[in-house]
C-alpha cells in the first residue's frame, strides 16, 4: 500500500513538472539557452578538455550520431537544477569530437513521462513514414511506474524532435525496460533494438521493419558473480578481429561491487539477427577499470570507426561531487578495436586522434614541469621490477599508482591525499586494480590529466582507468620509483577558451 501511494505521488510530481515545462518553455527550442552565454568555463574543477554543459546536472550520453557532417551528443539532462531530475535530452554538437557547442534541450518530458536514454538513427529509406533521411530518436518514456519505448523525428537536423502520436511503440507495465539502442541489420533487413532489463538483469532484443511495430526476438542473460546489480545502457555492434568480425555487447551495471559502484562490462560473441550468443570467456570483463566510466555507448553512422563516449561519474556520489554550476562531464571520446592478447580477443580503446588538434609540442620531463590547463603524459616503464608513480602538485596533494611486474597489474589509490574527498564517504577507495593486458618488457601509458580527472590508457588501448580527482591545483610533477623509465608531456589547450 505504501509503495502504491509513493508511485502515485511520483506521478503527481511528474505531471506538475511537465505542466511547468510547457508553460515556461513553449518557445525555448527556437532559442539558444541563456546558460550558453553565462560564465567563462573557468570555475574551480571545470574540465577544460572534456564536455560539460554550462550549468545543471548531466548523466548518460544517448542518441550519439554523426549526421550531415556533425557529431551530435545527446545526454540525460536536468534543465532545472544541479541534481538528477526532470530528465530530458540535453544536446551538444561538434565537428571534431573535441570542441563542443551546447545546444538547446532537444526533447523534454511529456504526458508519458521523463525522457530517459536511447539512440538515434537515420531512416534513409523512409521506413517509418516521416520522410527520407529523417533523423529519428528512440528513447524510454518513464513515469516512475512503467518504462515504455517511444520514437520521435526531427525536421531541423536534430535540433528538436516531434514525438510520434502513436507512442509508446513498445508498451510495458514494468519499471525495468529501458535505454533502447537501435541499428539497421542488413542481413535480415530489420531494425534491431537492444533493451536493458534493469534490476531484472539481462537484455531484450526486438526487431522491426518500420521503427513503429516491434516484435520480440530473444532474451540474453548470463549469470555473473556480481550480486545486486542492475543492467543499463546496452549497445551491440560489430568489430573486425583477425580475418573476420565479432559482435560486442556493452552493458553498464550499477553497482558492480561493495564499493566500486557504476561500471561497464562487455561480452564478445555472435549475433545472427535474432539471438546474441557469447563466446565462452571469463565474464564479467570490464571496459574501464576506474571509478568513473559509465553508460558508454557508441556513435551511429561513423563508417569504419567505432567511437564511444562515456559518462565520467559514478552513481555512488554523482549528486554530490563538489562542482557548480554544472555537475558531471563526459570522458574523452574513445575509438574501439578488438586486439589479441594471450590468444584471446579483448576490447581496446584509445582516445580519438582528433585530440591532436588541441595538443602542443612534446617535451621530455624528469620531475617538475609547467602544466597548462590540461596535459598528456606519455610514460614508458620497464616491467622487470615493481614500480610506483606519483603525480603531485605544489600543495603536496598526490595521485599514486603502482605497477606490479609479477601480476602485470596497475593498482591506483584514490584517497584524501589526492585532493578533496570528504563530500561523500564512498568517494575515497582503498585501491583499484586493472590488468595491463600487455606482453613484452615494458608498458607505455598515456595519462590524460584535466582539472578534475585522470584517464590512464595503455598505448594500444588494452587497459584504461578513468577517475575523478579534485586537487587544489593541477598536478605539476612526476616521480617514478623502482624502475627505469622515459617520460614526455604535452599541454592540451582548453576547448572553451581562445588559446
Secondary structure as the mmCIF struct_conf table of DSSP 4:
data_model
#
loop_
_struct_conf.conf_type_id
_struct_conf.id
_struct_conf.beg_label_comp_id
_struct_conf.beg_label_asym_id
_struct_conf.beg_label_seq_id
_struct_conf.end_label_comp_id
_struct_conf.end_label_asym_id
_struct_conf.end_label_seq_id
HELX_RH_AL_P HELX_RH_AL_P1 UNK A 2 UNK A 24
TURN_TY1_P TURN_TY1_P1 UNK A 26 UNK A 27
HELX_RH_3T_P HELX_RH_3T_P1 UNK A 28 UNK A 30
BEND BEND1 UNK A 31 UNK A 31
HELX_RH_3T_P HELX_RH_3T_P2 UNK A 34 UNK A 37
BEND BEND2 UNK A 38 UNK A 39
BEND BEND3 UNK A 41 UNK A 41
BEND BEND4 UNK A 43 UNK A 43
TURN_TY1_P TURN_TY1_P2 UNK A 44 UNK A 45
BEND BEND5 UNK A 48 UNK A 50
BEND BEND6 UNK A 54 UNK A 55
STRN STRN1 UNK A 56 UNK A 67
TURN_TY1_P TURN_TY1_P3 UNK A 68 UNK A 69
STRN STRN2 UNK A 70 UNK A 78
TURN_TY1_P TURN_TY1_P4 UNK A 79 UNK A 80
BEND BEND7 UNK A 82 UNK A 84
BEND BEND8 UNK A 86 UNK A 86
STRN STRN3 UNK A 87 UNK A 94
BEND BEND9 UNK A 95 UNK A 99
STRN STRN4 UNK A 101 UNK A 107
STRN STRN5 UNK A 110 UNK A 110
TURN_TY1_P TURN_TY1_P5 UNK A 111 UNK A 112
STRN STRN6 UNK A 113 UNK A 113
STRN STRN7 UNK A 114 UNK A 123
TURN_TY1_P TURN_TY1_P6 UNK A 124 UNK A 125
BEND BEND10 UNK A 127 UNK A 130
TURN_TY1_P TURN_TY1_P7 UNK A 132 UNK A 133
STRN STRN8 UNK A 134 UNK A 142
BEND BEND11 UNK A 144 UNK A 145
STRN STRN9 UNK A 147 UNK A 154
BEND BEND12 UNK A 155 UNK A 156
TURN_TY1_P TURN_TY1_P8 UNK A 157 UNK A 158
BEND BEND13 UNK A 159 UNK A 160
STRN STRN10 UNK A 162 UNK A 163
TURN_TY1_P TURN_TY1_P9 UNK A 165 UNK A 166
BEND BEND14 UNK A 169 UNK A 169
STRN STRN11 UNK A 170 UNK A 170
BEND BEND15 UNK A 173 UNK A 175
STRN STRN12 UNK A 178 UNK A 185
TURN_TY1_P TURN_TY1_P10 UNK A 186 UNK A 189
STRN STRN13 UNK A 190 UNK A 196
STRN STRN14 UNK A 198 UNK A 198
TURN_TY1_P TURN_TY1_P11 UNK A 199 UNK A 200
BEND BEND16 UNK A 202 UNK A 202
STRN STRN15 UNK A 203 UNK A 208
BEND BEND17 UNK A 209 UNK A 213
STRN STRN16 UNK A 214 UNK A 220
BEND BEND18 UNK A 225 UNK A 225
BEND BEND19 UNK A 228 UNK A 228
STRN STRN17 UNK A 230 UNK A 241
TURN_TY1_P TURN_TY1_P12 UNK A 242 UNK A 243
STRN STRN18 UNK A 244 UNK A 254
BEND BEND20 UNK A 257 UNK A 257
TURN_TY1_P TURN_TY1_P13 UNK A 258 UNK A 260
STRN STRN19 UNK A 263 UNK A 271
BEND BEND21 UNK A 273 UNK A 274
STRN STRN20 UNK A 276 UNK A 278
BEND BEND22 UNK A 280 UNK A 280
BEND BEND23 UNK A 283 UNK A 283
STRN STRN21 UNK A 285 UNK A 286
BEND BEND24 UNK A 287 UNK A 287
BEND BEND25 UNK A 290 UNK A 292
STRN STRN22 UNK A 294 UNK A 298
STRN STRN23 UNK A 300 UNK A 300
BEND BEND26 UNK A 301 UNK A 301
TURN_TY1_P TURN_TY1_P14 UNK A 303 UNK A 304
STRN STRN24 UNK A 307 UNK A 312
TURN_TY1_P TURN_TY1_P15 UNK A 315 UNK A 317
HELX_RH_3T_P HELX_RH_3T_P3 UNK A 318 UNK A 320
BEND BEND27 UNK A 321 UNK A 322
BEND BEND28 UNK A 325 UNK A 325
STRN STRN25 UNK A 326 UNK A 327
STRN STRN26 UNK A 329 UNK A 330
HELX_LH_PP_P HELX_LH_PP_P1 UNK A 331 UNK A 333
STRN STRN27 UNK A 334 UNK A 341
TURN_TY1_P TURN_TY1_P16 UNK A 342 UNK A 343
STRN STRN28 UNK A 344 UNK A 351
HELX_RH_3T_P HELX_RH_3T_P4 UNK A 353 UNK A 358
STRN STRN29 UNK A 359 UNK A 359
STRN STRN30 UNK A 363 UNK A 364
BEND BEND29 UNK A 366 UNK A 367
STRN STRN31 UNK A 368 UNK A 368
BEND BEND30 UNK A 373 UNK A 373
STRN STRN32 UNK A 374 UNK A 382
BEND BEND31 UNK A 383 UNK A 385
STRN STRN33 UNK A 387 UNK A 392
TURN_TY1_P TURN_TY1_P17 UNK A 394 UNK A 395
BEND BEND32 UNK A 396 UNK A 396
STRN STRN34 UNK A 398 UNK A 404
TURN_TY1_P TURN_TY1_P18 UNK A 405 UNK A 408
STRN STRN35 UNK A 409 UNK A 414
BEND BEND33 UNK A 415 UNK A 415
HELX_RH_3T_P HELX_RH_3T_P5 UNK A 416 UNK A 418
BEND BEND34 UNK A 419 UNK A 419
TURN_TY1_P TURN_TY1_P19 UNK A 422 UNK A 423
TURN_TY1_P TURN_TY1_P20 UNK A 425 UNK A 427
BEND BEND35 UNK A 428 UNK A 428
STRN STRN36 UNK A 429 UNK A 435
BEND BEND36 UNK A 440 UNK A 441
STRN STRN37 UNK A 442 UNK A 450
TURN_TY1_P TURN_TY1_P21 UNK A 451 UNK A 452
STRN STRN38 UNK A 453 UNK A 458
TURN_TY1_P TURN_TY1_P22 UNK A 459 UNK A 460
BEND BEND37 UNK A 461 UNK A 462
STRN STRN39 UNK A 464 UNK A 468
BEND BEND38 UNK A 472 UNK A 473
STRN STRN40 UNK A 477 UNK A 481
BEND BEND39 UNK A 482 UNK A 483
STRN STRN41 UNK A 485 UNK A 492
BEND BEND40 UNK A 495 UNK A 497
#
